[in-house]
Amino acid sequence: MNNNTWSLFDKNFHREAKNIVNLGDLTEVARPWFADFANDPKVQSALQDLNRPGVRQRRALDFLGLDLVPAM
């Protein structure tokens, strides 16, 4: 397993992004999935929090219905 790459999965709509190298790109990777919520401040805040490691990121992943796992 390569711990330098990650995969992002949408639990609700079966979307996925594999082999993400830079976790600082999570916001931009997931943003198109939430385009219908561009005017929702809670969704936009959660998208920004995807790039903040730790508790904020875990809460954002949960709120947005996403899983972040090491790529295989």
Helices and strands as residue ranges (DSSP letters): E 6-10, E 16-20, G 23-25, H 26-30, G 31-37, H 41-49, H 55-64, E 66-70
